[in-house]
Amino acid sequence: MRTLYVVTHPEAVHHVEGVVGGWHDSTLTARGAAAAQAIAAALRSQVPDGAEVGLWSSDLRRTAQTAEAIGAAFGIRPVLDRRLREKSFGEAEGRPQDWLHARRTAPPATGDRMGHTGGVPDLEPDSAVAQRIYAAMDDLVGRPCAHQIIVTHGYALTFVVAAWIRMPPASLGYAVFKAPSGSITVLAEDDFHRSRVLVRLGDTRHLDAIA
C-alpha cells in the first residue's frame, strides 16, 4: 500500500501581515517554525521505522523551511519542485488583501471557470495551476516509494488531492478541498484494487500544543 502525506505549510509572515501570498516568497514566523517541528514529529510517528520515505516540496521559502524540518526528522533532504507552488496572484502578490478584494472579480457560474483570471493582471488561471501540479503528481506517483510526503500550500492542496484521485482537471472549476495551514492530509492506494482514497483531510491535532 502507498501512503501520501500532504502538508500545508504553517503560519508565514504574509499571514500575519495580511498581505497576499501566492508566489510572494515569505518565510515562516516563529510560531510557524514551531508548528513545522510539530508536523515533523507527527509524521515521524505515523511512518513505520525503516520505511522508505520520499519528500517533495514547493520551492518557496515557507514550504522549503517546513520540508527541511520534516527532512531532519527522517534524515533525508527534500526535493524542491516549483510545480508544487501556490497559485500565483500576479500583481496582487505582496499587496494588502484588501487591494486584491477590491479588484478581483468572481468566476462565471458556468462556462470557463478554470480560465478565469479574476480581473487581476498576471493572475494565474486555475487551468495553469492544474497543469503544473498534475504533472508534478504524475512524476511523484511514478516513483516506487511506499511513503511520500508533499509540502505545499492551502490553495494548491485541492489540485494535489484531485490529481491523486484522478479527477478530471475540468471538474476543478467547482471542486475544493479545504484544509488549514499546518495541516496533514493523508491519501492512500491499496495494492490489490489500486483504489485511491482520501483517508484524512486537514488534520491539525499535532498543532494543539503550539501557543
MDTraj code that builds the backbone (N, CA, C; nanometers):
import mdtraj as md
import numpy as np

residues = "MET ARG THR LEU TYR VAL VAL THR HIS PRO GLU ALA VAL HIS HIS VAL GLU GLY VAL VAL GLY GLY TRP HIS ASP SER THR LEU THR ALA ARG GLY ALA ALA ALA ALA GLN ALA ILE ALA ALA ALA LEU ARG SER GLN VAL PRO ASP GLY ALA GLU VAL GLY LEU TRP SER SER ASP LEU ARG ARG THR ALA GLN THR ALA GLU ALA ILE GLY ALA ALA PHE GLY ILE ARG PRO VAL LEU ASP ARG ARG LEU ARG GLU LYS SER PHE GLY GLU ALA GLU GLY ARG PRO GLN ASP TRP LEU HIS ALA ARG ARG THR ALA PRO PRO ALA THR GLY ASP ARG MET GLY HIS THR GLY GLY VAL PRO ASP LEU GLU PRO ASP SER ALA VAL ALA GLN ARG ILE TYR ALA ALA MET ASP ASP LEU VAL GLY ARG PRO CYS ALA HIS GLN ILE ILE VAL THR HIS GLY TYR ALA LEU THR PHE VAL VAL ALA ALA TRP ILE ARG MET PRO PRO ALA SER LEU GLY TYR ALA VAL PHE LYS ALA PRO SER GLY SER ILE THR VAL LEU ALA GLU ASP ASP PHE HIS ARG SER ARG VAL LEU VAL ARG LEU GLY ASP THR ARG HIS LEU ASP ALA ILE ALA".split()
xyz = np.array([
    [0.0845, -0.1194, 0.0000],
    [0.0000, 0.0000, 0.0000],
    [0.0880, 0.1244, 0.0000],
    [0.0491, 0.2231, -0.0802],
    [0.1206, 0.3503, -0.0859],
    [0.0431, 0.4538, -0.0043],
    [0.1159, 0.5346, 0.0729],
    [0.0531, 0.6407, 0.1508],
    [0.1219, 0.7724, 0.1198],
    [0.0425, 0.8750, 0.0944],
    [0.0922, 1.0107, 0.0739],
    [0.0459, 1.0983, 0.1889],
    [0.1360, 1.1814, 0.2380],
    [0.1053, 1.2768, 0.3444],
    [0.1256, 1.4167, 0.2843],
    [0.0180, 1.4905, 0.2732],
    [0.0248, 1.6223, 0.2092],
    [0.0165, 1.7292, 0.3176],
    [0.1229, 1.8069, 0.3297],
    [0.1337, 1.9090, 0.4335],
    [0.1080, 2.0465, 0.3731],
    [0.0210, 2.1241, 0.4368],
    [0.0086, 2.2649, 0.4019],
    [0.0961, 2.3432, 0.4996],
    [0.1845, 2.4262, 0.4471],
    [0.2814, 2.4950, 0.5341],
    [0.2100, 2.5724, 0.6448],
    [0.2712, 2.5823, 0.7611],
    [0.2106, 2.6566, 0.8727],
    [0.2282, 2.8075, 0.8580],
    [0.1997, 2.8793, 0.9655],
    [0.1931, 3.0256, 0.9616],
    [0.3204, 3.0880, 0.9046],
    [0.2997, 3.1775, 0.8064],
    [0.4096, 3.2501, 0.7433],
    [0.3893, 3.4000, 0.7644],
    [0.4929, 3.4770, 0.7341],
    [0.4900, 3.6211, 0.7582],
    [0.3754, 3.6888, 0.6846],
    [0.3461, 3.6462, 0.5625],
    [0.2382, 3.7129, 0.4885],
    [0.1024, 3.6922, 0.5545],
    [0.0863, 3.5829, 0.6300],
    [-0.0393, 3.5616, 0.7030],
    [-0.0600, 3.6709, 0.8081],
    [0.0430, 3.6950, 0.8873],
    [0.0278, 3.7911, 0.9972],
    [0.0318, 3.9352, 0.9475],
    [0.0947, 3.9581, 0.8337],
    [0.0974, 4.0932, 0.7776],
    [-0.0287, 4.1263, 0.6982],
    [-0.1106, 4.0245, 0.6710],
    [-0.2351, 4.0481, 0.5986],
    [-0.2147, 4.0815, 0.4521],
    [-0.1078, 4.0269, 0.3928],
    [-0.0833, 4.0518, 0.2513],
    [-0.1044, 3.9235, 0.1722],
    [-0.1184, 3.9398, 0.0414],
    [-0.1452, 3.8269, -0.0478],
    [-0.0190, 3.7409, -0.0601],
    [-0.0372, 3.6114, -0.0506],
    [0.0745, 3.5186, -0.0612],
    [0.1074, 3.4835, -0.2045],
    [0.0520, 3.3716, -0.2516],
    [0.0857, 3.3283, -0.3859],
    [0.2341, 3.3001, -0.3976],
    [0.3002, 3.3604, -0.4969],
    [0.4438, 3.3414, -0.5135],
    [0.5253, 3.4445, -0.4354],
    [0.4577, 3.5308, -0.3604],
    [0.5274, 3.6224, -0.2691],
    [0.6038, 3.5360, -0.1698],
    [0.7363, 3.5497, -0.1665],
    [0.8202, 3.4495, -0.1015],
    [0.8468, 3.4804, 0.0456],
    [0.7444, 3.4698, 0.1270],
    [0.7602, 3.4973, 0.2694],
    [0.8148, 3.3749, 0.3425],
    [0.8653, 3.3981, 0.4628],
    [0.9208, 3.2908, 0.5452],
    [0.8220, 3.2540, 0.6555],
    [0.8501, 3.1451, 0.7243],
    [0.7691, 3.1077, 0.8395],
    [0.7912, 3.2062, 0.9543],
    [0.6880, 3.2298, 1.0330],
    [0.7021, 3.3042, 1.1578],
    [0.7627, 3.2108, 1.2623],
    [0.7927, 3.2636, 1.3806],
    [0.8424, 3.1795, 1.4897],
    [0.7388, 3.0726, 1.5253],
    [0.6118, 3.1135, 1.5241],
    [0.5047, 3.0169, 1.5526],
    [0.4969, 2.9121, 1.4411],
    [0.5162, 2.9565, 1.3180],
    [0.5158, 2.8639, 1.2062],
    [0.6309, 2.7648, 1.2132],
    [0.7475, 2.8122, 1.2538],
    [0.8629, 2.7234, 1.2672],
    [0.8391, 2.6175, 1.3753],
    [0.7753, 2.6581, 1.4857],
    [0.7407, 2.5615, 1.5907],
    [0.6395, 2.4599, 1.5390],
    [0.5453, 2.5082, 1.4594],
    [0.4461, 2.4185, 1.4007],
    [0.5119, 2.3199, 1.3040],
    [0.6120, 2.3652, 1.2300],
    [0.6835, 2.2760, 1.1384],
    [0.7489, 2.1613, 1.2142],
    [0.8028, 2.1910, 1.3317],
    [0.8612, 2.0855, 1.4141],
    [0.7544, 1.9874, 1.4607],
    [0.6363, 2.0402, 1.4957],
    [0.5257, 1.9534, 1.5392],
    [0.4770, 1.8659, 1.4239],
    [0.4726, 1.9227, 1.3038],
    [0.4348, 1.8450, 1.1856],
    [0.5348, 1.7319, 1.1641],
    [0.6640, 1.7658, 1.1736],
    [0.7686, 1.6651, 1.1544],
    [0.7546, 1.5511, 1.2546],
    [0.7285, 1.5860, 1.3803],
    [0.7132, 1.4825, 1.4836],
    [0.5907, 1.3960, 1.4570],
    [0.4822, 1.4587, 1.4127],
    [0.3599, 1.3831, 1.3838],
    [0.3817, 1.2853, 1.2689],
    [0.4489, 1.3305, 1.1650],
    [0.4761, 1.2424, 1.0512],
    [0.5700, 1.1295, 1.0909],
    [0.6720, 1.1623, 1.1711],
    [0.7664, 1.0592, 1.2146],
    [0.6945, 0.9493, 1.2928],
    [0.5907, 0.9874, 1.3686],
    [0.5154, 0.8889, 1.4475],
    [0.4216, 0.8049, 1.3613],
    [0.3867, 0.8546, 1.2427],
    [0.2927, 0.7834, 1.1559],
    [0.3598, 0.6901, 1.0566],
    [0.4844, 0.7168, 1.0233],
    [0.5557, 0.6355, 0.9247],
    [0.6355, 0.5273, 0.9977],
    [0.6213, 0.4017, 0.9577],
    [0.6936, 0.2938, 1.0268],
    [0.8451, 0.3131, 1.0199],
    [0.9127, 0.2753, 1.1268],
    [1.0587, 0.2817, 1.1297],
    [1.1158, 0.1944, 1.0175],
    [1.2152, 0.2455, 0.9501],
    [1.2806, 0.1695, 0.8453],
    [1.2135, 0.1774, 0.7097],
    [1.0969, 0.2405, 0.7019],
    [1.0267, 0.2511, 0.5746],
    [1.0968, 0.3515, 0.4828],
    [1.0903, 0.3246, 0.3530],
    [1.1453, 0.4188, 0.2562],
    [1.0528, 0.5394, 0.2477],
    [1.1088, 0.6585, 0.2553],
    [1.0298, 0.7816, 0.2557],
    [1.0839, 0.8764, 0.1491],
    [0.9930, 0.9336, 0.0717],
    [1.0286, 1.0374, -0.0232],
    [0.9687, 1.1694, 0.0225],
    [1.0390, 1.2799, -0.0001],
    [0.9948, 1.4112, 0.0463],
    [1.0093, 1.5129, -0.0660],
    [0.8959, 1.5711, -0.1059],
    [0.8919, 1.6719, -0.2112],
    [0.8252, 1.7981, -0.1581],
    [0.8680, 1.9123, -0.2084],
    [0.8155, 2.0385, -0.1576],
    [0.8150, 2.1445, -0.2661],
    [0.7192, 2.2348, -0.2555],
    [0.7261, 2.3611, -0.3285],
    [0.8590, 2.4278, -0.2944],
    [0.9131, 2.5039, -0.3896],
    [1.0429, 2.5668, -0.3668],
    [1.0351, 2.7024, -0.2981],
    [0.9153, 2.7518, -0.2688],
    [0.9053, 2.8785, -0.1964],
    [0.9564, 2.8609, -0.0535],
    [1.0065, 2.9699, 0.0059],
    [1.0789, 2.9571, 0.1322],
    [0.9942, 2.8997, 0.2457],
    [0.8678, 2.9380, 0.2540],
    [0.7852, 2.8901, 0.3649],
    [0.7613, 2.7391, 0.3580],
    [0.7497, 2.6863, 0.2378],
    [0.7341, 2.5412, 0.2239],
    [0.8677, 2.4702, 0.2374],
    [0.9728, 2.5300, 0.1805],
    [1.1056, 2.4691, 0.1918],
    [1.1495, 2.4604, 0.3378],
    [1.1200, 2.5639, 0.4173],
    [1.1542, 2.5612, 0.5600],
    [1.0781, 2.4492, 0.6315],
    [0.9518, 2.4334, 0.5971],
    [0.8714, 2.3258, 0.6557],
    [0.9290, 2.1902, 0.6175],
    [0.9636, 2.1762, 0.4905],
    [1.0188, 2.0495, 0.4427],
    [1.1535, 2.0188, 0.5061],
    [1.2346, 2.1213, 0.5331],
    [1.3636, 2.0990, 0.5984],
    [1.3437, 2.0390, 0.7379],
    [1.2441, 2.0897, 0.8107],
    [1.2163, 2.0355, 0.9439],
    [1.1717, 1.8896, 0.9349],
    [1.0885, 1.8610, 0.8369],
    [1.0412, 1.7232, 0.8181],
    [1.1573, 1.6335, 0.7768],
    [1.2377, 1.6807, 0.6838],
    [1.3510, 1.6015, 0.6375],
    [1.4476, 1.5675, 0.7494],
    [1.4681, 1.6628, 0.8416],
    [1.5577, 1.6378, 0.9541],
    [1.5074, 1.5235, 1.0409],
    [1.3754, 1.5120, 1.0532],
    [1.3181, 1.4052, 1.1353],
    [1.3380, 1.2673, 1.0727],
    [1.3535, 1.2651, 0.9389],
    [1.3695, 1.1377, 0.8679],
    [1.5125, 1.1158, 0.8173],
    [1.5981, 1.2156, 0.8330],
    [1.7340, 1.2027, 0.7831],
    [1.7431, 1.2059, 0.6321],
    [1.6540, 1.2826, 0.5674],
    [1.6537, 1.2927, 0.4216],
    [1.6451, 1.4395, 0.3810],
    [1.6794, 1.4674, 0.2551],
    [1.6697, 1.6025, 0.2020],
    [1.5463, 1.6129, 0.1126],
    [1.4730, 1.7238, 0.1219],
    [1.3569, 1.7406, 0.0343],
    [1.3984, 1.7703, -0.1089],
    [1.3176, 1.7254, -0.2018],
    [1.3309, 1.7617, -0.3420],
    [1.2396, 1.8819, -0.3656],
    [1.2974, 1.9956, -0.4041],
    [1.2186, 2.1172, -0.4253],
    [1.1697, 2.1220, -0.5687],
    [1.0409, 2.1434, -0.5853],
    [0.9777, 2.1413, -0.7175],
    [0.8865, 2.2629, -0.7301],
    [0.9186, 2.3558, -0.8184],
    [0.8401, 2.4776, -0.8330],
    [0.6978, 2.4494, -0.8831],
    [0.6751, 2.3318, -0.9378],
    [0.5403, 2.2978, -0.9846],
    [0.4426, 2.2800, -0.8694],
    [0.4933, 2.2632, -0.7474],
    [0.4079, 2.2470, -0.6291],
    [0.3794, 2.3800, -0.5599],
    [0.4168, 2.4900, -0.6244],
    [0.3915, 2.6227, -0.5670],
    [0.2417, 2.6523, -0.5547],
    [0.2145, 2.7541, -0.4727],
    [0.0810, 2.8097, -0.4615],
    [0.0409, 2.8733, -0.5952],
    [-0.0864, 2.8985, -0.6114],
    [-0.1347, 2.9765, -0.7252],
    [-0.0673, 3.1136, -0.7231],
    [-0.0272, 3.1622, -0.8392],
    [0.0285, 3.2965, -0.8476],
    [-0.0852, 3.3977, -0.8600],
    [-0.0802, 3.5002, -0.7761],
    [-0.1820, 3.6047, -0.7796],
    [-0.1343, 3.7301, -0.8522],
    [-0.0308, 3.7145, -0.9340],
    [0.0117, 3.8222, -1.0216],
    [0.0439, 3.9507, -0.9486],
    [-0.0114, 4.0611, -0.9973],
    [0.0188, 4.1922, -0.9393],
    [-0.0284, 4.2069, -0.7951],
    [-0.1146, 4.1174, -0.7492],
    [-0.1657, 4.1269, -0.6114],
    [-0.0663, 4.0771, -0.5085],
    [0.0319, 3.9994, -0.5492],
    [0.1218, 3.9362, -0.4530],
    [0.2007, 4.0380, -0.3723],
    [0.2010, 4.0186, -0.2407],
    [0.2697, 4.1094, -0.1505],
    [0.1921, 4.2346, -0.1165],
    [0.0780, 4.2546, -0.1808],
    [-0.0067, 4.3708, -0.1519],
    [-0.1085, 4.3340, -0.0434],
    [-0.1683, 4.4328, 0.0222],
    [-0.2711, 4.4025, 0.1229],
    [-0.3865, 4.3216, 0.0639],
    [-0.4424, 4.2334, 0.1447],
    [-0.5559, 4.1526, 0.0998],
    [-0.6697, 4.2416, 0.0493],
    [-0.6882, 4.3566, 0.1119],
    [-0.7954, 4.4473, 0.0694],
    [-0.7741, 4.4959, -0.0739],
    [-0.6503, 4.5105, -0.1155],
    [-0.6195, 4.5512, -0.2535],
    [-0.6729, 4.4473, -0.3509],
    [-0.6507, 4.3205, -0.3181],
    [-0.6999, 4.2119, -0.4036],
    [-0.8523, 4.2048, -0.4022],
    [-0.9120, 4.2135, -0.2835],
    [-1.0571, 4.2012, -0.2720],
    [-1.1290, 4.3124, -0.3491],
    [-1.0689, 4.4301, -0.3546],
    [-1.1327, 4.5426, -0.4225],
    [-1.1297, 4.5281, -0.5741],
    [-1.0417, 4.4438, -0.6256],
    [-1.0248, 4.4333, -0.7708],
    [-1.0676, 4.2998, -0.8290],
    [-1.0647, 4.1956, -0.7485],
    [-1.0895, 4.0618, -0.8009],
    [-1.2370, 4.0412, -0.8342],
    [-1.2623, 3.9804, -0.9467],
    [-1.3991, 3.9514, -0.9887],
    [-1.4273, 3.8019, -0.9735],
    [-1.5522, 3.7689, -0.9478],
    [-1.5916, 3.6292, -0.9281],
    [-1.5935, 3.5549, -1.0615],
    [-1.5636, 3.4252, -1.0607],
    [-1.5730, 3.3469, -1.1853],
    [-1.7177, 3.3321, -1.2280],
    [-1.7418, 3.3047, -1.3549],
    [-1.8793, 3.2851, -1.4006],
    [-1.9400, 3.1594, -1.3386],
    [-2.0711, 3.1592, -1.3223],
    [-2.1381, 3.0422, -1.2654],
    [-2.1234, 2.9207, -1.3561],
    [-2.1197, 2.9432, -1.4855],
    [-2.0986, 2.8364, -1.5832],
    [-1.9980, 2.8865, -1.6862],
    [-1.9490, 2.7954, -1.7682],
    [-1.8535, 2.8366, -1.8701],
    [-1.7102, 2.8124, -1.8265],
    [-1.6184, 2.8953, -1.8717],
    [-1.4764, 2.8737, -1.8499],
    [-1.4317, 2.9245, -1.7129],
    [-1.4644, 2.8505, -1.6108],
    [-1.4238, 2.8881, -1.4758],
    [-1.2735, 2.8649, -1.4544],
    [-1.2187, 2.7616, -1.5173],
    [-1.0777, 2.7301, -1.4990],
    [-0.9853, 2.8332, -1.5633],
    [-1.0345, 2.9037, -1.6635],
    [-0.9526, 3.0031, -1.7303],
    [-0.9687, 3.1433, -1.6748],
    [-1.0535, 3.1579, -1.5746],
    [-1.0839, 3.2903, -1.5189],
    [-0.9611, 3.3488, -1.4480],
    [-0.9304, 3.4745, -1.4759],
    [-0.8151, 3.5399, -1.4135],
    [-0.8551, 3.6471, -1.3131],
    [-0.9833, 3.6615, -1.2858],
    [-1.0273, 3.7456, -1.1757],
    [-1.0074, 3.8940, -1.1912],
    [-0.9747, 3.9396, -1.3109],
    [-0.9564, 4.0825, -1.3303],
    [-0.8271, 4.1377, -1.2729],
    [-0.7359, 4.0502, -1.2289],
    [-0.6080, 4.0916, -1.1712],
    [-0.4973, 4.0632, -1.2722],
    [-0.4199, 4.1620, -1.3131],
    [-0.3129, 4.1391, -1.4110],
    [-0.2167, 4.0290, -1.3674],
    [-0.1888, 3.9393, -1.4597],
    [-0.0916, 3.8305, -1.4413],
    [-0.1339, 3.7252, -1.3405],
    [-0.2592, 3.7280, -1.2935],
    [-0.3067, 3.6220, -1.2044],
    [-0.3089, 3.4895, -1.2811],
    [-0.2602, 3.3839, -1.2180],
    [-0.2510, 3.2528, -1.2815],
    [-0.3872, 3.1843, -1.2825],
    [-0.4398, 3.1476, -1.3999],
    [-0.5694, 3.0784, -1.4022],
    [-0.5568, 2.9374, -1.3453],
    [-0.6662, 2.8852, -1.2948],
    [-0.6640, 2.7520, -1.2356],
    [-0.6246, 2.6446, -1.3370],
    [-0.6518, 2.6681, -1.4639],
    [-0.6116, 2.5707, -1.5658],
    [-0.4598, 2.5535, -1.5663],
    [-0.3868, 2.6622, -1.5476],
    [-0.2401, 2.6550, -1.5440],
    [-0.1918, 2.5908, -1.4147],
    [-0.2576, 2.6217, -1.3027],
    [-0.2220, 2.5590, -1.1743],
    [-0.2404, 2.4074, -1.1851],
    [-0.3534, 2.3659, -1.2420],
    [-0.3808, 2.2230, -1.2576],
    [-0.2766, 2.1555, -1.3454],
    [-0.2400, 2.2198, -1.4537],
    [-0.1440, 2.1599, -1.5473],
    [-0.0112, 2.1297, -1.4788],
    [0.0411, 2.2250, -1.4022],
    [0.1727, 2.2020, -1.3414],
    [0.1661, 2.1063, -1.2224],
    [0.0597, 2.1164, -1.1412],
    [0.0522, 2.0280, -1.0246],
    [0.0199, 1.8850, -1.0667],
    [-0.0669, 1.8664, -1.1648],
    [-0.0946, 1.7310, -1.2147],
    [0.0328, 1.6679, -1.2708],
    [0.1141, 1.7471, -1.3413],
    [0.2389, 1.6937, -1.3965],
    [0.3345, 1.6539, -1.2845],
    [0.3431, 1.7370, -1.1806],
    [0.4283, 1.7038, -1.0667],
    [0.3818, 1.5763, -0.9983],
    [0.2518, 1.5616, -0.9819],
    [0.1976, 1.4425, -0.9167],
    [0.2207, 1.3174, -1.0001],
    [0.2096, 1.3287, -1.1320],
    [0.2390, 1.2137, -1.2179],
    [0.3827, 1.1670, -1.1976],
    [0.4758, 1.2617, -1.1902],
    [0.6157, 1.2255, -1.1699],
    [0.6373, 1.1632, -1.0327],
    [0.5759, 1.2221, -0.9323],
    [0.5932, 1.1759, -0.7951],
    [0.5353, 1.0353, -0.7767],
    [0.4140, 1.0144, -0.8244],
    [0.3473, 0.8854, -0.8051],
    [0.4154, 0.7767, -0.8887],
    [0.4848, 0.8183, -0.9924],
    [0.5566, 0.7207, -1.0730],
    [0.6794, 0.6625, -1.0050],
    [0.7176, 0.7162, -0.8919],
    [0.8339, 0.6666, -0.8187],
    [0.7930, 0.5547, -0.7229],
    [0.8698, 0.4476, -0.7148],
    [0.8335, 0.3333, -0.6293],
    [0.8699, 0.3585, -0.4832],
    [0.7865, 0.4297, -0.4142],
    [0.8121, 0.4639, -0.2740],
    [0.6808, 0.4511, -0.1981],
    [0.6807, 0.3754, -0.0889],
    [0.5560, 0.3453, -0.0180],
    [0.5053, 0.4618, 0.0660],
    [0.5954, 0.5500, 0.1096],
    [0.5560, 0.6634, 0.1931],
    [0.6139, 0.7906, 0.1318],
    [0.5248, 0.8779, 0.0883],
    [0.5677, 1.0005, 0.0217],
    [0.5060, 1.1209, 0.0919],
    [0.5887, 1.2205, 0.1175],
    [0.5442, 1.3428, 0.1845],
    [0.5543, 1.4579, 0.0856],
    [0.4472, 1.5369, 0.0770],
    [0.4423, 1.6513, -0.0136],
    [0.4119, 1.7751, 0.0703],
    [0.4956, 1.8769, 0.0568],
    [0.4737, 2.0020, 0.1293],
    [0.4326, 2.1084, 0.0285],
    [0.3133, 2.1616, 0.0482],
    [0.2604, 2.2573, -0.0481],
    [0.1820, 2.3667, 0.0242],
    [0.0840, 2.4251, -0.0442],
    [0.0115, 2.5428, 0.0037],
    [-0.1384, 2.5139, 0.0092],
    [-0.2113, 2.6021, 0.0786],
    [-0.3538, 2.5795, 0.1003],
    [-0.4369, 2.5717, -0.0260],
    [-0.4172, 2.6660, -0.1184],
    [-0.4945, 2.6635, -0.2433],
    [-0.4498, 2.5474, -0.3312],
    [-0.3192, 2.5226, -0.3338],
    [-0.2651, 2.4154, -0.4172],
    [-0.3096, 2.2773, -0.3709],
    [-0.3450, 2.2639, -0.2437],
    [-0.3849, 2.1334, -0.1906],
    [-0.4977, 2.0709, -0.2718],
    [-0.5966, 2.1506, -0.3115],
    [-0.7082, 2.0973, -0.3899],
    [-0.6580, 2.0252, -0.5145],
    [-0.5594, 2.0818, -0.5804],
    [-0.5081, 2.0249, -0.7043],
    [-0.4274, 1.8983, -0.6783],
    [-0.3558, 1.8934, -0.5660],
    [-0.2818, 1.7734, -0.5282],
    [-0.3784, 1.6576, -0.5022],
    [-0.4819, 1.6832, -0.4236],
    [-0.5794, 1.5783, -0.3923],
    [-0.6537, 1.5346, -0.5191],
    [-0.6948, 1.6305, -0.6003],
    [-0.7680, 1.5985, -0.7239],
    [-0.6827, 1.5155, -0.8187],
    [-0.5544, 1.5487, -0.8290],
    [-0.4654, 1.4708, -0.9146],
    [-0.4525, 1.3283, -0.8625],
    [-0.4458, 1.3140, -0.7299],
    [-0.4321, 1.1815, -0.6698],
    [-0.5526, 1.0929, -0.7011],
    [-0.6735, 1.1459, -0.6895],
    [-0.7936, 1.0653, -0.7143],
    [-0.8336, 1.0652, -0.8613],
    [-0.7470, 1.1216, -0.9450],
    [-0.7662, 1.1237, -1.0898],
    [-0.8939, 1.1968, -1.1316],
    [-0.9228, 1.3037, -1.0620],
    [-1.0350, 1.3888, -1.1002],
    [-0.9984, 1.4628, -1.2287],
    [-1.0867, 1.4643, -1.3281],
    [-1.0569, 1.5400, -1.4497],
    [-1.0327, 1.6865, -1.4159],
    [-0.9272, 1.7478, -1.4691],
    [-0.8966, 1.8870, -1.4344],
    [-1.0129, 1.9831, -1.4559],
    [-1.0957, 1.9581, -1.5550],
    [-1.2083, 2.0474, -1.5807],
    [-1.3044, 2.0546, -1.4632],
    [-1.3113, 1.9470, -1.3837],
    [-1.4024, 1.9447, -1.2689],
    [-1.3563, 2.0374, -1.1575],
    [-1.2303, 2.0812, -1.1628],
    [-1.1776, 2.1676, -1.0582],
    [-1.2324, 2.3091, -1.0662],
    [-1.3123, 2.3367, -1.1678],
    [-1.3802, 2.4650, -1.1705],
    [-1.4798, 2.4786, -1.0563],
    [-1.5167, 2.3658, -0.9970],
    [-1.6152, 2.3663, -0.8889],
    [-1.5665, 2.2985, -0.7612],
    [-1.4751, 2.2037, -0.7718],
    [-1.4341, 2.1247, -0.6550],
    [-1.3305, 2.1981, -0.5701],
    [-1.3445, 2.1869, -0.4386],
    [-1.2488, 2.2460, -0.3451],
    [-1.2282, 2.1495, -0.2285],
    [-1.1014, 2.1274, -0.1921],
    [-1.0677, 2.0525, -0.0713],
    [-0.9998, 2.1510, 0.0231],
    [-1.0679, 2.1871, 0.1310],
    [-1.0172, 2.2895, 0.2225],
    [-0.9423, 2.2260, 0.3394],
    [-0.8290, 2.2873, 0.3738],
    [-0.7518, 2.2411, 0.4892],
    [-0.6787, 2.3604, 0.5497],
    [-0.6666, 2.3650, 0.6819],
    [-0.5990, 2.4778, 0.7479],
    [-0.4481, 2.4766, 0.7241],
    [-0.3848, 2.5900, 0.7501],
    [-0.2394, 2.5976, 0.7460],
    [-0.1802, 2.5021, 0.8495],
    [-0.0703, 2.4374, 0.8139],
    [-0.0046, 2.3458, 0.9061],
    [-0.0720, 2.2112, 0.9209],
    [-0.1620, 2.1799, 0.8300],
    [-0.2365, 2.0544, 0.8411],
    [-0.1681, 1.9404, 0.7656],
    [-0.2121, 1.8197, 0.7967],
    [-0.1660, 1.6994, 0.7271],
    [-0.2874, 1.6294, 0.6681],
    [-0.2843, 1.6082, 0.5385],
    [-0.3877, 1.5321, 0.4680],
    [-0.3271, 1.3985, 0.4270],
    [-0.3993, 1.2905, 0.4490],
    [-0.3468, 1.1569, 0.4208],
    [-0.4233, 1.0954, 0.3035],
    [-0.3482, 1.0483, 0.2050],
    [-0.4019, 0.9822, 0.0867],
    [-0.3427, 0.8414, 0.0803],
    [-0.4191, 0.7456, 0.0284],
    [-0.3685, 0.6082, 0.0244],
    [-0.4155, 0.5357, -0.1007],
    [-0.3357, 0.4374, -0.1404],
    [-0.3698, 0.3485, -0.2517],
    [-0.3447, 0.2057, -0.2066],
    [-0.4433, 0.1170, -0.2234],
    [-0.4217, -0.0209, -0.1810],
    [-0.3575, -0.1018, -0.2942],
    [-0.2880, -0.2082, -0.2569],
    [-0.2100, -0.2863, -0.3519],
    [-0.2956, -0.3763, -0.4416],
    [-0.4162, -0.4109, -0.3971],
    [-0.4984, -0.5063, -0.4724],
    [-0.5863, -0.4364, -0.5757],
    [-0.6756, -0.3478, -0.5287],
    [-0.7685, -0.2804, -0.6200],
    [-0.7074, -0.1576, -0.6874],
    [-0.5969, -0.1090, -0.6311],
    [-0.5382, 0.0176, -0.6759],
    [-0.6369, 0.1327, -0.6597],
    [-0.7230, 0.1221, -0.5608],
    [-0.8169, 0.2296, -0.5296],
    [-0.7425, 0.3413, -0.4593],
    [-0.7763, 0.4643, -0.4909],
    [-0.7128, 0.5800, -0.4301],
    [-0.8115, 0.6474, -0.3355],
    [-0.7692, 0.6640, -0.2120],
    [-0.8580, 0.7051, -0.1044],
    [-0.8097, 0.8351, -0.0414],
    [-0.9047, 0.9223, -0.0110],
    [-0.8776, 1.0381, 0.0741],
    [-0.9056, 0.9923, 0.2169],
    [-0.8012, 0.9580, 0.2898],
    [-0.8159, 0.8981, 0.4225],
    [-0.8501, 1.0028, 0.5273],
    [-0.7797, 1.1155, 0.5231],
    [-0.7980, 1.2189, 0.6250],
    [-0.7633, 1.3538, 0.5632],
    [-0.8506, 1.4507, 0.5824],
    [-0.8320, 1.5828, 0.5222],
    [-0.8046, 1.6876, 0.6300],
    [-0.6920, 1.7567, 0.6180],
    [-0.6655, 1.8737, 0.7011],
    [-0.6552, 1.8479, 0.8500],
    [-0.5877, 1.7407, 0.8901],
    [-0.5711, 1.7082, 1.0324],
    [-0.4761, 1.8089, 1.0977],
    [-0.5178, 1.8683, 1.2088],
    [-0.4330, 1.9655, 1.2800],
    [-0.4138, 1.9289, 1.4272],
    [-0.4419, 1.8074, 1.4646],
    [-0.4306, 1.7685, 1.6059],
    [-0.2884, 1.7882, 1.6585],
    [-0.1897, 1.7729, 1.5731],
    [-0.0498, 1.7892, 1.6143],
    [-0.0166, 1.9334, 1.6522],
    [-0.1040, 2.0283, 1.6164],
    [-0.0799, 2.1688, 1.6465],
    [-0.1418, 2.2133, 1.7782],
    [-0.2080, 2.1223, 1.8476],
    [-0.2806, 2.1608, 1.9692],
    [-0.1903, 2.2213, 2.0769],
    [-0.0640, 2.1799, 2.0815],
    [0.0258, 2.2292, 2.1862],
    [0.1019, 2.3555, 2.1451],
    [0.0800, 2.4029, 2.0228],
    [0.1512, 2.5219, 1.9755],
    [0.0812, 2.6460, 2.0311],
    [0.1570, 2.7314, 2.0973],
    [0.0975, 2.8520, 2.1589],
    [0.0612, 2.9538, 2.0523],
])
top = md.Topology()
chain = top.add_chain()
for i, resn in enumerate(residues, 1):
    res = top.add_residue(resn, chain, resSeq=i)
    for name in ("N", "CA", "C"):
        top.add_atom(name, md.element.get_by_symbol(name[0]), res)
traj = md.Trajectory(xyz[None], top)
